[in-house]
Amino acid sequence: MDILLLAELSINGALVGLMYALVALGIVVVYKASRYANLAQGAFCMAGGYVCAVLILSLGVPVWLAAPLAIVLMFGLGMFVERFLLRRMIGQPVVMVIMLTLGLEILLRGLVPGLMGSAVKRLDLGISQAPLLLGEILVNRAYLAGGGIALVFIAGAILFYNTALGIRMRAVSDDPVAAWSIGIRVETMIAIAWGLAGSAAGAAGILWGATQGVDWTLSLLLLKAVAIAILGGLDSVPGVLIAGLLIGVIESVAAGYLDPIVGGGTRDVVASVIILLTVLVRPHGLFGREHIERV
């Protein structure tokens, strides 16, 4: 086995995994607050990329302003979805709420490119496309910048849950009735969680848009995000970080060594296999809490 090739695949894979993890962060944040799976996160990611592209390419907003503005707008979209769609589902079976988020994913996947154009839009964030040499190892600069920014967002989310607002959100997750009884506004906490999910998706959409361009295919990141959220644990933010690194490395190494043998496509299979194995072997993930219901 070529050690240098393995190291190169692992490093670049880990950086890609961090960007995957940023998408998955929105799924975990929403689940921690409401116990509902957010299956619209892929379309949110795509929408964030489109919003940033329109601000830069159509409205002429400078990159340094367009990126944070797009993230703020995605925060607003997340809160809007919770207020006018999800809140109307209170009292309905959990499966119906999940189906609503899936329907929203499908709707946005067609609506956003239809309104903003289906052609690939290139985002230039000023990141050099020239590879970075670490000895004899090539590191993709776009992945390095994207992975670093994603790591900052995930670390910020971990610290957020130790703040006063984060503690209230954790209380809502543990027992919404008890949280309501001591004066915590449960609906507001869930709305903020959806806003944070939108912001994480917006940041991820911008980073991926700078890497591969902005079009409807950004929504396909949902599969990677679901795999990371399930493997790490649906209620564990640190689990998102670890699972993202693991899946990124496994995917990169598998593609690097197996694609020449099987003719390609290995990268797309890894996430599906990990979802299947995790659900069968450890349904609550590596770091998630196991919920036992007594009847």
Secondary structure, DSSP 8 states (H G I E B T S, - for coil): --HHHHHHHHHHHHHHHHHHHHHHHHHHHHHHHHS---TTHHHHHHHHHHHHHIIIIIT---HHHHHHHHHHHHHHHHHHHIIIIIGGGTTS-HHHHHHHHHHHHHHHHHHHHHHH-SS-B----S---S-EEETTEEE-HHHHHHHHHHHHHHHHHHHHTTSHHHHHHHHHHH-HHHHHHTT--HHHHHHHHHHHHHHHHHHHHHHHHHHH-BSGGGGGHHHHHHHHHHHH-TT-HHHHHHHHHHHHHHHHHHHHHHHHHHTS-HHHHHHHHHHHHHHHH-TTTTT--------
